[in-house]
Amino acid sequence: QSALTQPASVSGSPGQSITISCTGTSRDIGVYNYVSWYQQHPGKAPKLIIYDVSNRPSGVSSRFSGSKSAYTASLTISGLQTEDEADYYCASYTTSNTYVFGGGTKVTAL
Amino acid sequence: QITLKESGPTLVKPTQTLTLTCSFSGFSLRSNGVGVGWIRQPPGKALEWLALIYWSDDKEYSPSLKSRLAITKDSSTNQVVLTMANLDPVDTATYYCAHRRQRSYWFDPWGPGILVTVSS
């Protein structure tokens, strides 16, 4: 199975909104609403920030939101803050009952 | 509160077999729908899903690594073990275990990870 496709990097000014895309196939994102997003700061373990495309776990800022259209899921960070600088990974359940992650996106607040 | 922690060797020689243990608390692998997964991350690279074991003892593996992986559980001691055979330097990575909630399709929380280096 191939990794989901994410842009290598996305940047924005503090206060701006940015969107990270995650493109899959008919074997994963295209057929399931089981997309999750993880935030990873340097040297730390990944942290779940979005599950089932658009749901936020308790305690996660409402500035994070998710959506999906066809084969592409998206993560939007509204009101970008310097603390949001991190790597972000999408993941999806697949028709083979396995999971696949994206290549990761480095977010920079300029 | 759910916590997980990975343990095992941090340096392994090529061709050897790696055995990693995930010790967890705050949930039971006897509970319907619960699972524990393993994910790895080579230095500076992306996350890669490896395997998942369910409360039922059903197991799923990454297709590309299936022939080299084995995952088992001991629900009485709250541990999950991942073995990977025939290691190569490209297997150098931080290995994470993570909790899969009942009837969910995401991983939360994750353990802190363990960096395993494959080198002679």
Interface residues (C-beta under 8 A of the other chain):
Chain A: Q1 A3 Y32 Y34 S36 Y38 A45 P46 K47 L48 Y51 D52 P57 Y89 A91 Y93 S96 N97 T98 Y99 V100 F101 G102 G103 G104
Chain B: G37 I39 K45 A46 L47 E48 W49 L52 E60 Y61 S62 P63 S64 Y96 S104 Y105 W106 F107 D108 P109 W110 G111 P112 G113
